[in-house]
C-alpha cells in the first residue's frame, strides 16, 4: 500500500470511530503535512482519494469537511463478469463522434487533446525539410516494419526506462489504433474470447465487433483499476485468447495501475498463457516526476504486445504509432501489408527529423504542465456549476475527468440535450458493451479555459438540474 493510501485509510478509520463526525472540518493540507511528516503531494493524493470515495467534500476557500453518511460508499456485491457473444457498438459510437465533429460544438466529448498544445510549426518545418530530400528509394525504405531511424529512436526511449526492446521488434503503424487492431488480429480467430475492461476504450469494442470476437468485460475500479479476482475468474472459466488493457492513464477512467498490480497482472496472464495487448497511448501524460513503466516491463515470456503512438502527446494528424511486438512482429508486418500496406513515409521521416532536434522532451514537460493546469481549471468550474450530487473523479495524469450523475439519471439523455445546445460530452455507454442507460460520462479537460468553456459547463449544470426535477 502506498503512503497516500495508508493516510487515507487512517482517516477513514478515524471517521468510522467518530473522531471526525459529519460536517467536521479536517486539518488543512498544510496542517496535515506538518503533523504527518508526509509530502504535500502525498497528502493531496490522500484527500483526493477520500473525496473520490465520498468520505470528504471540498468547499472552495474553506477546506475539506467530512461528508454526510449518505455520501459514503456502500458495500458492493462481488464483482461479476459480463459476457457478450456479439459486440454491437459501432453505430452508437459513430453517431456520437460524428455529432461532435462540427467546429461550432464545444468538444468536451472529444478524445483528442487541444491541438494548439502541439509544436505544429516545428513539425511542419521538419515535414518541409524531408519533402525536399524524399526519393523513390526512401519511400520503399519506409515500408513495414517502418523507418529504421524512427524504430531506433523509439527503442532508445524504451532503454531510458530500463527496457531492452530491439528495433527489429518494433513495427510502425498508422496510429496506435492500427497497432492495437493488428495485434488483436495476430493472436485471435473469429469467435475467440477477449477480455476488456468495463468501462474501456471504445476502440477496443469496435475492433471486437469488426473481427467477430466475443467480449468478457471485467469490472474496473475508478481508483484501483481492473479487478484481478474477477480477471482470474474469467481466465479459469473461459478459453481466453487475449486481454486488451490500458494500465497507464486508462481511458475513460484515468487511473494508472500501481507497479505491484502491473506485476500481478502480467504474472496472472502468463500463468494462463494469455496474450496482453497493452494500449499505452497516454503514458507520456503523467504528472509526477517519473514516467510509469508499461506492464510489458514485467513480461519475461514475450506475451505482451505494447502499443503506443505520438498522436496524444505530439501530433494527431501524422497518425504515427507503433507496436513492440516481440515474436509477433513478422505476423503483424504481413497483416499490415495486406491492409494499409504501410504508414505514411513523409510523416515517418518528418518525425525522425523532429526527434533529432532534441526538442521532444522539452515539449512534453510543457505539455504535461499545461494539461495539469487546465484539468484543475475544468474541475474547479465543474465543482462551481454542477449540482453537488454529481461526483467528479479526477486522476493525476492525462486530460479526462470521469463524472457520475445521480443513479436515476442517464448520461445519454444529457448528451443529447447538451448537443442540441452545441456542447458535446462522451456518455458512458460508449465505453461498455451494455445496452443499459448509465449515469457516467467522460469530460475532456484539455482545452484552454475561457468564457465559452465556462458557459458550456453552466449549461450542463442547468440541464442536469432539469433532469433531476
C-alpha positions as semicolon CSV with decimal commas, in nm:
position;residue;x (nm);y (nm);z (nm)
1;X;0,000;0,000;0,000
2;X;0,131;0,346;-0,095
3;X;0,183;0,624;0,160
4;X;-0,119;0,826;0,043
5;X;-0,338;0,513;0,061
6;X;-0,222;0,445;0,419
7;X;-0,303;0,804;0,518
8;X;-0,647;0,781;0,353
9;X;-0,720;0,453;0,534
10;X;-0,612;0,607;0,865
11;X;-0,855;0,898;0,817
12;X;-1,136;0,657;0,716
13;X;-1,078;0,463;1,039
14;X;-1,092;0,788;1,239
15;X;-1,420;0,885;1,069
16;X;-1,574;0,544;1,136
17;X;-1,470;0,562;1,503
18;X;-1,627;0,906;1,538
19;X;-1,303;1,103;1,578
20;X;-1,421;1,311;1,283
21;X;-1,800;1,346;1,252
22;X;-2,012;1,452;0,951
23;X;-1,965;1,825;0,895
24;X;-1,634;1,846;1,084
25;X;-1,354;2,036;0,913
26;X;-1,043;1,822;0,859
27;X;-0,692;1,959;0,906
28;X;-0,581;2,159;0,602
29;X;-0,330;2,010;0,360
30;X;-0,056;2,220;0,515
31;X;-0,152;2,116;0,870
32;X;-0,166;1,751;0,766
33;X;0,179;1,779;0,605
34;X;0,320;1,922;0,929
35;X;0,161;1,660;1,157
36;X;0,222;1,353;0,938
37;X;0,566;1,436;0,802
38;X;0,446;1,338;0,453
39;X;0,492;1,546;0,139
40;X;0,233;1,795;0,019
41;X;0,170;1,579;-0,291
42;X;0,116;1,263;-0,082
43;X;-0,136;1,437;0,144
44;X;-0,309;1,589;-0,159
45;X;-0,343;1,244;-0,319
46;X;-0,489;1,104;0,005
47;X;-0,750;1,382;0,030
48;X;-0,836;1,341;-0,340
49;X;-0,886;0,966;-0,288
50;X;-1,112;1,030;0,013
51;X;-1,312;1,282;-0,189
52;X;-1,349;1,042;-0,483
53;X;-1,472;0,773;-0,243
54;X;-1,729;1,006;-0,087
55;X;-1,578;1,031;0,263
56;X;-1,498;1,402;0,247
57;X;-1,607;1,705;0,045
58;X;-1,412;2,013;-0,060
59;X;-1,557;2,360;-0,005
60;X;-1,396;2,639;-0,211
61;X;-1,195;2,884;0,001
62;X;-1,283;2,685;0,313
63;X;-1,120;2,342;0,317
64;X;-1,215;1,976;0,345
65;X;-1,510;1,850;0,550
66;X;-1,639;1,507;0,650
67;X;-1,925;1,415;0,416
68;X;-2,273;1,314;0,537
69;X;-2,313;0,939;0,585
70;X;-2,545;0,921;0,284
71;X;-2,247;1,011;0,062
72;X;-2,032;0,723;0,189
73;X;-1,962;0,428;-0,043
74;X;-2,195;0,133;0,004
75;X;-2,076;-0,225;0,034
76;X;-2,074;-0,366;-0,318
77;X;-2,166;-0,719;-0,423
78;X;-1,887;-0,943;-0,553
79;X;-1,755;-0,829;-0,891
80;X;-1,922;-1,001;-1,183
81;X;-1,819;-1,063;-1,539
82;X;-2,023;-0,950;-1,836
83;X;-2,007;-1,173;-2,140
84;X;-2,111;-1,064;-2,487
85;X;-2,123;-1,319;-2,767
86;X;-2,160;-1,042;-3,025
87;X;-2,044;-0,685;-2,968
88;X;-2,261;-0,418;-3,134
89;X;-2,129;-0,073;-3,050
90;X;-2,016;0,088;-3,378
91;X;-2,345;0,257;-3,470
92;X;-2,383;0,431;-3,135
93;X;-2,019;0,547;-3,124
94;X;-2,031;0,666;-3,485
95;X;-2,336;0,883;-3,419
96;X;-2,177;1,043;-3,111
97;X;-1,842;1,111;-3,279
98;X;-2,000;1,248;-3,597
99;X;-2,210;1,490;-3,394
100;X;-1,902;1,631;-3,219
101;X;-1,701;1,695;-3,540
102;X;-1,875;2,028;-3,602
103;X;-1,633;2,313;-3,523
104;X;-1,914;2,511;-3,363
105;X;-1,965;2,242;-3,099
106;X;-1,779;2,267;-2,768
107;X;-1,573;1,943;-2,774
108;X;-1,587;1,820;-2,414
109;X;-1,667;1,480;-2,568
110;X;-1,357;1,470;-2,788
111;X;-1,091;1,203;-2,739
112;X;-0,807;1,428;-2,859
113;X;-0,619;1,697;-2,667
114;X;-0,629;2,058;-2,778
115;X;-0,411;2,060;-3,096
116;X;-0,284;2,408;-3,010
117;X;-0,072;2,242;-2,741
118;X;0,142;2,074;-3,008
119;X;0,459;2,223;-3,169
120;X;0,298;2,242;-3,514
121;X;0,540;2,498;-3,659
122;X;0,843;2,286;-3,574
123;X;0,676;1,973;-3,708
124;X;0,579;2,149;-4,031
125;X;0,939;2,266;-4,064
126;X;1,055;1,905;-4,030
127;X;0,798;1,795;-4,287
128;X;0,926;2,062;-4,528
129;X;1,286;1,950;-4,470
130;X;1,219;1,587;-4,557
131;X;0,997;1,667;-4,855
132;X;1,298;1,821;-5,026
133;X;1,508;1,509;-4,983
134;X;1,243;1,237;-5,036
135;X;1,316;0,990;-5,318
136;X;1,155;0,680;-5,460
137;X;1,407;0,475;-5,264
138;X;1,319;0,646;-4,934
139;X;0,954;0,557;-4,990
140;X;1,045;0,188;-5,018
141;X;1,268;0,211;-4,710
142;X;0,965;0,312;-4,501
143;X;0,756;0,004;-4,584
144;X;0,688;-0,238;-4,295
145;X;0,835;-0,262;-4,037
146;X;0,884;0,113;-4,091
147;X;1,157;0,375;-4,095
148;X;1,474;0,236;-3,935
149;X;1,569;0,570;-3,778
150;X;1,226;0,603;-3,617
151;X;1,233;0,247;-3,482
152;X;1,576;0,310;-3,331
153;X;1,454;0,635;-3,171
154;X;1,161;0,451;-3,012
155;X;1,388;0,169;-2,893
156;X;1,613;0,427;-2,724
157;X;1,313;0,572;-2,538
158;X;1,236;0,222;-2,406
159;X;1,601;0,196;-2,300
160;X;1,569;0,518;-2,097
161;X;1,314;0,333;-1,881
162;X;1,544;0,033;-1,839
163;X;1,366;-0,182;-2,102
164;X;1,554;-0,366;-2,376
165;X;1,342;-0,363;-2,692
166;X;1,517;-0,431;-3,023
167;X;1,429;-0,201;-3,315
168;X;1,358;-0,525;-3,506
169;X;1,067;-0,598;-3,270
170;X;0,903;-0,261;-3,345
171;X;0,652;-0,215;-3,628
172;X;0,549;0,139;-3,723
173;X;0,174;0,174;-3,781
174;X;-0,086;0,431;-3,885
175;X;-0,155;0,539;-3,527
176;X;-0,194;0,328;-3,215
177;X;-0,538;0,205;-3,322
178;X;-0,389;0,021;-3,619
179;X;-0,120;-0,123;-3,390
180;X;-0,388;-0,247;-3,149
181;X;-0,611;-0,388;-3,424
182;X;-0,322;-0,569;-3,595
183;X;-0,206;-0,707;-3,259
184;X;-0,554;-0,840;-3,185
185;X;-0,582;-0,991;-3,531
186;X;-0,240;-1,157;-3,497
187;X;-0,334;-1,360;-3,188
188;X;-0,706;-1,438;-3,236
189;X;-0,955;-1,600;-3,473
190;X;-1,324;-1,509;-3,517
191;X;-1,527;-1,646;-3,227
192;X;-1,243;-1,625;-2,969
193;X;-1,296;-1,472;-2,625
194;X;-1,114;-1,146;-2,548
195;X;-1,105;-0,969;-2,211
196;X;-1,164;-0,593;-2,193
197;X;-1,210;-0,355;-1,903
198;X;-1,551;-0,225;-1,800
199;X;-1,558;0,061;-1,883
200;X;-1,298;0,052;-2,160
201;X;-1,177;0,250;-2,462
202;X;-1,447;0,223;-2,729
203;X;-1,185;0,144;-2,996
204;X;-1,143;-0,196;-2,832
205;X;-1,518;-0,263;-2,863
206;X;-1,515;-0,154;-3,228
207;X;-1,224;-0,388;-3,300
208;X;-1,401;-0,684;-3,136
209;X;-1,713;-0,615;-3,342
210;X;-1,519;-0,589;-3,667
211;X;-1,320;-0,910;-3,606
212;X;-1,630;-1,100;-3,481
213;X;-1,475;-1,170;-3,139
214;X;-1,657;-1,231;-2,811
215;X;-1,606;-0,994;-2,517
216;X;-1,559;-1,062;-2,149
217;X;-1,594;-0,733;-1,959
218;X;-1,405;-0,736;-1,629
219;X;-1,505;-0,481;-1,361
220;X;-1,266;-0,188;-1,327
221;X;-1,246;0,049;-1,029
222;X;-1,203;0,425;-1,065
223;X;-0,902;0,425;-0,828
224;X;-0,755;0,075;-0,825
225;X;-0,812;-0,037;-1,184
226;X;-0,902;-0,383;-1,304
227;X;-1,038;-0,635;-1,052
228;X;-0,772;-0,909;-1,052
229;X;-1,001;-1,159;-0,877
230;X;-1,265;-1,116;-1,146
231;X;-0,992;-1,140;-1,411
232;X;-0,870;-1,468;-1,263
233;X;-1,228;-1,595;-1,259
234;X;-1,261;-1,514;-1,629
235;X;-0,932;-1,683;-1,716
236;X;-1,035;-2,000;-1,533
237;X;-1,387;-2,008;-1,679
238;X;-1,332;-1,922;-2,046
239;X;-1,079;-2,013;-2,318
240;X;-0,948;-1,656;-2,336
241;X;-0,702;-1,578;-2,616
242;X;-0,613;-1,215;-2,546
243;X;-0,658;-0,933;-2,298
244;X;-0,681;-0,570;-2,424
245;X;-0,598;-0,338;-2,130
246;X;-0,480;0,016;-2,063
247;X;-0,267;0,007;-1,743
248;X;-0,144;0,369;-1,768
249;X;-0,385;0,667;-1,762
250;X;-0,678;0,447;-1,860
251;X;-0,940;0,589;-2,095
252;X;-1,203;0,679;-1,979
253;X;-1,140;0,649;-1,600
254;X;-0,787;0,793;-1,587
255;X;-0,624;0,565;-1,326
256;X;-0,271;0,422;-1,355
257;X;-0,213;0,076;-1,211
258;X;0,049;0,053;-0,937
259;X;0,375;-0,124;-1,020
260;X;0,273;-0,403;-0,783
261;X;-0,058;-0,456;-0,960
262;X;0,103;-0,448;-1,305
263;X;0,340;-0,724;-1,192
264;X;0,047;-0,930;-1,056
265;X;-0,149;-0,876;-1,377
266;X;0,132;-0,991;-1,604
267;X;0,209;-1,292;-1,384
268;X;-0,157;-1,398;-1,392
269;X;-0,178;-1,371;-1,770
270;X;0,148;-1,562;-1,816
271;X;0,018;-1,842;-1,592
272;X;-0,284;-1,881;-1,822
273;X;-0,083;-1,832;-2,144
274;X;-0,295;-1,530;-2,247
275;X;-0,151;-1,252;-2,462
276;X;-0,168;-0,898;-2,324
277;X;-0,238;-0,627;-2,581
278;X;-0,127;-0,317;-2,394
279;X;-0,276;0,016;-2,503
280;X;-0,030;0,277;-2,374
281;X;-0,107;0,592;-2,573
282;X;-0,129;0,823;-2,269
283;X;0,185;0,713;-2,083
284;X;0,374;1,038;-2,162
285;X;0,098;1,245;-1,999
286;X;0,182;1,165;-1,636
287;X;0,200;1,445;-1,377
288;X;0,471;1,314;-1,143
289;X;0,847;1,316;-1,183
290;X;0,884;0,964;-1,312
291;X;0,722;0,811;-1,619
292;X;0,524;0,497;-1,522
293;X;0,654;0,173;-1,667
294;X;0,429;-0,022;-1,903
295;X;0,309;-0,365;-1,794
296;X;0,541;-0,509;-2,059
297;X;0,834;-0,428;-1,829
298;X;0,730;-0,726;-1,610
299;X;0,684;-0,968;-1,902
300;X;0,952;-1,241;-1,905
301;X;0,785;-1,469;-2,163
302;X;0,724;-1,235;-2,460
303;X;0,348;-1,242;-2,402
304;X;0,284;-0,865;-2,432
305;X;0,233;-0,654;-2,743
306;X;0,297;-0,296;-2,634
307;X;0,116;-0,037;-2,848
308;X;0,159;0,339;-2,839
309;X;0,172;0,646;-3,062
310;X;0,266;1,013;-3,096
311;X;-0,097;1,116;-3,155
312;X;-0,187;1,215;-2,798
313;X;0,143;1,373;-2,699
314;X;0,295;1,529;-3,013
315;X;0,069;1,546;-3,319
316;X;-0,259;1,373;-3,402
317;X;-0,263;1,442;-3,775
318;X;0,056;1,249;-3,857
319;X;-0,110;0,921;-3,746
320;X;0,216;0,756;-3,640
321;X;0,204;0,472;-3,388
322;X;0,389;0,151;-3,323
323;X;0,377;-0,189;-3,160
324;X;0,667;-0,353;-2,977
325;X;0,554;-0,695;-3,095
326;X;0,834;-0,932;-2,999
327;X;0,782;-1,273;-3,161
328;X;0,468;-1,146;-3,339
329;X;0,649;-0,873;-3,535
330;X;0,668;-1,068;-3,862
331;X;0,299;-1,168;-3,848
332;X;0,196;-0,806;-3,786
333;X;0,404;-0,687;-4,081
334;X;0,228;-0,941;-4,303
335;X;-0,115;-0,827;-4,183
336;X;-0,021;-0,463;-4,239
337;X;0,093;-0,531;-4,595
338;X;-0,246;-0,693;-4,665
339;X;-0,443;-0,397;-4,524
340;X;-0,293;-0,046;-4,524
341;X;0,035;-0,152;-4,695
342;X;0,241;0,093;-4,489
343;X;0,240;0,407;-4,277
344;X;0,292;0,743;-4,448
345;X;0,660;0,772;-4,545
346;X;0,684;1,155;-4,528
347;X;0,529;1,156;-4,181
348;X;0,772;0,892;-4,055
349;X;1,067;1,084;-4,198
350;X;0,941;1,415;-4,053
351;X;0,920;1,260;-3,708
352;X;1,276;1,131;-3,734
353;X;1,385;1,483;-3,829
354;X;1,195;1,641;-3,537
355;X;1,314;1,386;-3,278
356;X;1,669;1,458;-3,390
357;X;1,635;1,819;-3,270
358;X;1,623;1,711;-2,902
359;X;1,311;1,928;-2,851
360;X;1,069;1,645;-2,780
361;X;1,129;1,614;-2,405
362;X;1,108;1,991;-2,353
363;X;0,775;1,988;-2,538
364;X;0,649;1,700;-2,319
365;X;0,734;1,889;-2,000
366;X;0,539;2,195;-2,120
367;X;0,250;1,976;-2,234
368;X;0,221;1,795;-1,900
369;X;0,222;2,124;-1,708
370;X;-0,045;2,274;-1,935
371;X;-0,270;1,970;-1,911
372;X;-0,242;1,956;-1,532
373;X;-0,334;2,325;-1,505
374;X;-0,624;2,300;-1,750
375;X;-0,759;1,989;-1,584
376;X;-0,760;2,168;-1,250
377;X;-0,939;2,469;-1,402
378;X;-1,203;2,245;-1,560
379;X;-1,251;2,059;-1,231
380;X;-1,298;2,387;-1,045
381;X;-1,558;2,504;-1,299
382;X;-1,747;2,176;-1,275
383;X;-1,749;2,198;-0,895
384;X;-1,882;2,556;-0,917
385;X;-2,162;2,493;-1,165
386;X;-2,280;2,132;-1,139
387;X;-2,519;2,012;-0,868
388;X;-2,349;1,880;-0,556
389;X;-2,498;1,536;-0,624
390;X;-2,268;1,494;-0,925
391;X;-1,941;1,315;-0,840
392;X;-1,633;1,435;-1,026
393;X;-1,349;1,185;-1,037
394;X;-1,006;1,313;-1,138
395;X;-0,672;1,138;-1,176
396;X;-0,313;1,262;-1,171
397;X;-0,246;1,203;-1,541
398;X;-0,396;1,267;-1,883
399;X;-0,675;1,512;-1,961
400;X;-1,000;1,329;-1,887
401;X;-1,240;1,369;-1,596
402;X;-1,498;1,097;-1,521
403;X;-1,830;1,224;-1,392
404;X;-2,107;1,035;-1,218
405;X;-2,463;1,168;-1,223
406;X;-2,721;1,066;-0,960
407;X;-2,812;0,698;-1,027
408;X;-3,156;0,773;-1,170
409;X;-3,019;0,995;-1,449
410;X;-2,897;0,884;-1,794
411;X;-2,581;1,043;-1,934
412;X;-2,702;0,950;-2,283
413;X;-3,000;1,180;-2,239
414;X;-2,772;1,453;-2,102
415;X;-2,552;1,412;-2,411
416;X;-2,848;1,453;-2,648
417;X;-2,980;1,760;-2,466
418;X;-2,634;1,921;-2,450
419;X;-2,569;1,858;-2,820
420;X;-2,886;2,047;-2,903
421;X;-2,707;2,346;-2,747
422;X;-2,375;2,266;-2,923
423;X;-2,197;2,112;-2,623
424;X;-2,063;1,756;-2,650
425;X;-1,977;1,504;-2,380
426;X;-1,885;1,134;-2,408
427;X;-2,162;0,930;-2,239
428;X;-2,058;0,615;-2,054
429;X;-2,246;0,388;-2,292
430;X;-1,964;0,448;-2,544
431;X;-1,727;0,259;-2,315
432;X;-1,934;-0,051;-2,239
433;X;-2,093;-0,345;-2,418
434;X;-2,403;-0,296;-2,201
435;X;-2,711;-0,150;-2,366
436;X;-2,847;-0,018;-2,037
437;X;-2,859;0,356;-1,954
438;X;-2,563;0,476;-1,748
439;X;-2,513;0,782;-1,523
440;X;-2,144;0,820;-1,620
441;X;-1,976;1,042;-1,879
442;X;-1,624;1,143;-1,979
443;X;-1,518;1,509;-1,996
444;X;-1,220;1,636;-2,200
445;X;-1,036;1,895;-1,988
446;X;-0,751;1,977;-2,228
447;X;-0,899;2,298;-2,369
448;X;-0,777;2,643;-2,270
449;X;-1,036;2,771;-2,026
450;X;-1,232;3,079;-2,124
451;X;-1,579;3,230;-2,134
452;X;-1,709;2,981;-2,391
453;X;-1,597;2,680;-2,184
454;X;-1,744;2,834;-1,868
455;X;-2,080;2,885;-2,042
456;X;-2,071;2,522;-2,158
457;X;-2,031;2,392;-1,802
458;X;-2,304;2,628;-1,677
459;X;-2,532;2,480;-1,944
460;X;-2,451;2,124;-1,835
461;X;-2,536;2,217;-1,477
462;X;-2,869;2,367;-1,587
463;X;-2,965;2,057;-1,789
464;X;-2,870;1,821;-1,505
465;X;-3,087;2,017;-1,260
466;X;-3,377;1,998;-1,505
467;X;-3,329;1,623;-1,535
468;X;-3,320;1,586;-1,157
469;X;-3,661;1,755;-1,129
